Structures are given as C-alpha cells and as structure tokens.
Amino acid sequence: QVQLVESWGGLVQPGGSLRLSCAASGFAFSRTTMSWVRQAPGKGLEWISTVNIADREYYADSVKGRFTISRDNGKNKVVLQLNSLKTAETAAYYCVKDDDSWGKGAQVTVSS
C-alpha cells in the first residue's frame, strides 16, 4: 500500500534552515506528482510546493526563493529545503502524493 514517511523536522531559529525528506513506497514514484503542504496551529492547509514527473517545480508565492523542492526517483524520495524560516512558518509539514495520499507529517518549529 501507499506509504509516505516524512522526516527531519525539528526546532530552528528564525532565519535558519531545515531539510525535510519524504520516503515513498507502494506506488510508481517516478510517474507521480509529489507535493508538500503545511498546517500551522489553528489554521487551514496551505499548499507549498509541487514537483511533477518532468521535474518541473512550482511554489507558493509565500515561499518562492526560500524553499526548494527536489525528487530522487532512484531512491523514491522527495525533499523540501527550507531556508530563511520565519516564526509564522511553524507548522506540520506533509508530503502528498497526487493529492490523494498523505504522510503523517513532520513538525517544524521556528522559534528563538
């Protein structure tokens, strides 16, 4: 069955960086569009970024220039590099397959 496992969340100071990883299994990863979304405490879901099967990247305006999505089809992995983080970006970050399957999330806390 489909499995998406996020890792490498954590606590970082404002302006700092983190690198989230999502290990995928149970489907044809190289033929699947992958995305990241996040949910801050008490707020709704926010789409962050998508990488399609042609390796084309898309970003929300709020993260453009600071976050980078990438995929490794050989390792069935999608990575989100988060730079220049802001306190308001404290949230649970989720890896999403084709808008139909989600991981359990990785917590990112941005605080001094």
C-alpha atoms as an extended CHARMM CRD file, in Angstrom:
* protein
*
       112  EXT
         1         1  GLN       CA              0.0000000000        0.0000000000        0.0000000000  PROA      1               0.0000000000
         2         2  VAL       CA              0.9840000000        3.6210000000       -0.3290000000  PROA      2               0.0000000000
         3         3  GLN       CA              3.3580000000        4.8550000000        2.3590000000  PROA      3               0.0000000000
         4         4  LEU       CA              4.7380000000        8.3460000000        2.7790000000  PROA      4               0.0000000000
         5         5  VAL       CA              7.0780000000        8.9630000000        5.7050000000  PROA      5               0.0000000000
         6         6  GLU       CA              8.3290000000       12.4490000000        6.4450000000  PROA      6               0.0000000000
         7         7  SER       CA             11.4730000000       13.0170000000        8.4720000000  PROA      7               0.0000000000
         8         8  TRP       CA             13.9800000000       15.6590000000        9.6510000000  PROA      8               0.0000000000
         9         9  GLY       CA             11.5940000000       18.1980000000       11.0750000000  PROA      9               0.0000000000
        10        10  GLY       CA             12.6720000000       19.9670000000       14.2470000000  PROA      10              0.0000000000
        11        11  LEU       CA             13.3480000000       23.2220000000       16.0370000000  PROA      11              0.0000000000
        12        12  VAL       CA             15.1550000000       26.0260000000       14.2440000000  PROA      12              0.0000000000
        13        13  GLN       CA             15.7610000000       29.6890000000       14.9390000000  PROA      13              0.0000000000
        14        14  PRO       CA             14.2360000000       32.3940000000       12.7600000000  PROA      14              0.0000000000
        15        15  GLY       CA             16.3250000000       32.7790000000        9.6300000000  PROA      15              0.0000000000
        16        16  GLY       CA             17.5410000000       29.2140000000        9.9030000000  PROA      16              0.0000000000
        17        17  SER       CA             17.2160000000       26.2370000000        7.5760000000  PROA      17              0.0000000000
        18        18  LEU       CA             15.8470000000       22.7110000000        7.6160000000  PROA      18              0.0000000000
        19        19  ARG       CA             15.7170000000       19.9310000000        5.0830000000  PROA      19              0.0000000000
        20        20  LEU       CA             12.6100000000       17.7410000000        5.1130000000  PROA      20              0.0000000000
        21        21  SER       CA             12.6330000000       14.3490000000        3.4820000000  PROA      21              0.0000000000
        22        22  CYS       CA              9.7650000000       12.1070000000        2.4210000000  PROA      22              0.0000000000
        23        23  ALA       CA             10.3470000000        8.4190000000        1.7300000000  PROA      23              0.0000000000
        24        24  ALA       CA              7.7200000000        6.9590000000       -0.5880000000  PROA      24              0.0000000000
        25        25  SER       CA              6.7180000000        3.3870000000       -1.3130000000  PROA      25              0.0000000000
        26        26  GLY       CA              3.8380000000        1.3300000000       -2.6770000000  PROA      26              0.0000000000
        27        27  PHE       CA              3.3440000000        3.1700000000       -5.9590000000  PROA      27              0.0000000000
        28        28  ALA       CA              5.1390000000        4.1990000000       -9.1440000000  PROA      28              0.0000000000
        29        29  PHE       CA              7.0210000000        7.1340000000       -7.6860000000  PROA      29              0.0000000000
        30        30  SER       CA              8.7250000000        8.2640000000      -10.8790000000  PROA      30              0.0000000000
        31        31  ARG       CA              5.3140000000        8.6310000000      -12.5630000000  PROA      31              0.0000000000
        32        32  THR       CA              3.7140000000       10.5560000000       -9.7110000000  PROA      32              0.0000000000
        33        33  THR       CA              3.4330000000       14.2450000000       -8.9680000000  PROA      33              0.0000000000
        34        34  MET       CA              4.5580000000       14.9950000000       -5.4150000000  PROA      34              0.0000000000
        35        35  SER       CA              3.7930000000       17.9740000000       -3.2390000000  PROA      35              0.0000000000
        36        36  TRP       CA              4.3110000000       19.4780000000        0.1920000000  PROA      36              0.0000000000
        37        37  VAL       CA              1.6220000000       21.2120000000        2.1940000000  PROA      37              0.0000000000
        38        38  ARG       CA              1.6160000000       22.5720000000        5.7280000000  PROA      38              0.0000000000
        39        39  GLN       CA             -0.8010000000       23.3440000000        8.5040000000  PROA      39              0.0000000000
        40        40  ALA       CA              0.0110000000       25.8940000000       11.1650000000  PROA      40              0.0000000000
        41        41  PRO       CA             -1.6500000000       25.6030000000       14.5950000000  PROA      41              0.0000000000
        42        42  GLY       CA             -5.2760000000       26.6730000000       14.3810000000  PROA      42              0.0000000000
        43        43  LYS       CA             -5.0960000000       27.3470000000       10.6390000000  PROA      43              0.0000000000
        44        44  GLY       CA             -6.0600000000       25.5980000000        7.4340000000  PROA      44              0.0000000000
        45        45  LEU       CA             -3.9490000000       23.6850000000        4.9970000000  PROA      45              0.0000000000
        46        46  GLU       CA             -1.5590000000       25.6670000000        2.8270000000  PROA      46              0.0000000000
        47        47  TRP       CA             -0.0400000000       24.3040000000       -0.3630000000  PROA      47              0.0000000000
        48        48  ILE       CA              3.7030000000       24.9910000000       -0.5050000000  PROA      48              0.0000000000
        49        49  SER       CA              5.2690000000       23.2920000000       -3.4770000000  PROA      49              0.0000000000
        50        50  THR       CA              4.8860000000       20.6400000000       -6.1840000000  PROA      50              0.0000000000
        51        51  VAL       CA              7.2970000000       18.7460000000       -8.4120000000  PROA      51              0.0000000000
        52        52  ASN       CA              5.8130000000       16.9420000000      -11.3870000000  PROA      52              0.0000000000
        53        53  ILE       CA              7.0650000000       13.9100000000      -13.2940000000  PROA      53              0.0000000000
        54        54  ALA       CA              9.0160000000       16.1440000000      -15.6720000000  PROA      54              0.0000000000
        55        55  ASP       CA             10.8440000000       17.5700000000      -12.6340000000  PROA      55              0.0000000000
        56        56  ARG       CA              9.1410000000       20.9220000000      -13.0630000000  PROA      56              0.0000000000
        57        57  GLU       CA              8.8150000000       22.8030000000       -9.7710000000  PROA      57              0.0000000000
        58        58  TYR       CA              6.0000000000       25.0150000000       -8.5440000000  PROA      58              0.0000000000
        59        59  TYR       CA              5.9430000000       27.1890000000       -5.4230000000  PROA      59              0.0000000000
        60        60  ALA       CA              3.5200000000       29.2540000000       -3.4220000000  PROA      60              0.0000000000
        61        61  ASP       CA              4.3940000000       32.9450000000       -3.5500000000  PROA      61              0.0000000000
        62        62  SER       CA              4.9520000000       32.8980000000        0.2070000000  PROA      62              0.0000000000
        63        63  VAL       CA              7.9220000000       30.5200000000       -0.0890000000  PROA      63              0.0000000000
        64        64  LYS       CA              9.2930000000       31.2730000000       -3.5570000000  PROA      64              0.0000000000
        65        65  GLY       CA             13.0140000000       31.9540000000       -3.4420000000  PROA      65              0.0000000000
        66        66  ARG       CA             13.4040000000       30.4180000000        0.0270000000  PROA      66              0.0000000000
        67        67  PHE       CA             12.1760000000       26.8330000000       -0.3380000000  PROA      67              0.0000000000
        68        68  THR       CA             13.3570000000       24.2770000000       -2.8850000000  PROA      68              0.0000000000
        69        69  ILE       CA             11.6580000000       21.0080000000       -3.7720000000  PROA      69              0.0000000000
        70        70  SER       CA             13.5130000000       18.1400000000       -5.3890000000  PROA      70              0.0000000000
        71        71  ARG       CA             12.9250000000       14.4840000000       -6.1560000000  PROA      71              0.0000000000
        72        72  ASP       CA             15.1620000000       11.4450000000       -6.3960000000  PROA      72              0.0000000000
        73        73  ASN       CA             13.4270000000        8.7920000000       -8.4530000000  PROA      73              0.0000000000
        74        74  GLY       CA             16.1910000000        6.2870000000       -7.7830000000  PROA      74              0.0000000000
        75        75  LYS       CA             15.5580000000        6.4980000000       -4.0440000000  PROA      75              0.0000000000
        76        76  ASN       CA             11.7950000000        7.1910000000       -4.1660000000  PROA      76              0.0000000000
        77        77  LYS       CA             12.3240000000       10.3330000000       -2.1570000000  PROA      77              0.0000000000
        78        78  VAL       CA             11.1450000000       13.9310000000       -2.3070000000  PROA      78              0.0000000000
        79        79  VAL       CA             12.9670000000       16.6290000000       -0.3550000000  PROA      79              0.0000000000
        80        80  LEU       CA             11.9860000000       20.1230000000        0.6910000000  PROA      80              0.0000000000
        81        81  GLN       CA             14.7950000000       22.5150000000        1.5830000000  PROA      81              0.0000000000
        82        82  LEU       CA             13.5080000000       25.3140000000        3.8050000000  PROA      82              0.0000000000
        83        83  ASN       CA             15.6800000000       28.4350000000        4.1230000000  PROA      83              0.0000000000
        84        84  SER       CA             15.2110000000       31.7790000000        5.8610000000  PROA      84              0.0000000000
        85        85  LEU       CA             12.4490000000       30.3560000000        8.0220000000  PROA      85              0.0000000000
        86        86  LYS       CA             10.0200000000       32.6360000000        9.8210000000  PROA      86              0.0000000000
        87        87  THR       CA              8.2490000000       32.0980000000       13.1380000000  PROA      87              0.0000000000
        88        88  ALA       CA              4.9010000000       32.1200000000       11.3260000000  PROA      88              0.0000000000
        89        89  GLU       CA              6.0490000000       29.0540000000        9.3900000000  PROA      89              0.0000000000
        90        90  THR       CA              5.8320000000       26.8740000000       12.4530000000  PROA      90              0.0000000000
        91        91  ALA       CA              3.5940000000       24.0690000000       11.2290000000  PROA      91              0.0000000000
        92        92  ALA       CA              3.1850000000       20.4150000000       10.4930000000  PROA      92              0.0000000000
        93        93  TYR       CA              4.5740000000       19.7340000000        7.0260000000  PROA      93              0.0000000000
        94        94  TYR       CA              3.0490000000       16.9390000000        4.9620000000  PROA      94              0.0000000000
        95        95  CYS       CA              4.2260000000       15.0560000000        1.9100000000  PROA      95              0.0000000000
        96        96  VAL       CA              1.4040000000       14.4540000000       -0.5780000000  PROA      96              0.0000000000
        97        97  LYS       CA              1.0840000000       12.0400000000       -3.4900000000  PROA      97              0.0000000000
        98        98  ASP       CA             -1.1060000000       13.1270000000       -6.3810000000  PROA      98              0.0000000000
        99        99  ASP       CA             -3.4560000000       14.9520000000       -3.9910000000  PROA      99              0.0000000000
       100       100  ASP       CA             -4.7810000000       11.6070000000       -2.7820000000  PROA      100             0.0000000000
       101       101  SER       CA             -2.4050000000       10.2860000000       -0.1340000000  PROA      101             0.0000000000
       102       102  TRP       CA             -0.6300000000       11.9730000000        2.7570000000  PROA      102             0.0000000000
       103       103  GLY       CA              2.1010000000       11.1880000000        5.1870000000  PROA      103             0.0000000000
       104       104  LYS       CA              1.7100000000       11.6820000000        8.9350000000  PROA      104             0.0000000000
       105       105  GLY       CA              3.6820000000       14.8990000000        8.8440000000  PROA      105             0.0000000000
       106       106  ALA       CA              6.8820000000       16.3870000000       10.2370000000  PROA      106             0.0000000000
       107       107  GLN       CA              6.7340000000       19.1630000000       12.8030000000  PROA      107             0.0000000000
       108       108  VAL       CA              8.7560000000       22.2980000000       12.0730000000  PROA      108             0.0000000000
       109       109  THR       CA              9.0490000000       24.8070000000       14.9080000000  PROA      109             0.0000000000
       110       110  VAL       CA             10.6510000000       28.1650000000       14.2120000000  PROA      110             0.0000000000
       111       111  SER       CA             11.4660000000       29.9070000000       17.4550000000  PROA      111             0.0000000000
       112       112  SER       CA             14.2270000000       31.7750000000       19.1950000000  PROA      112             0.0000000000
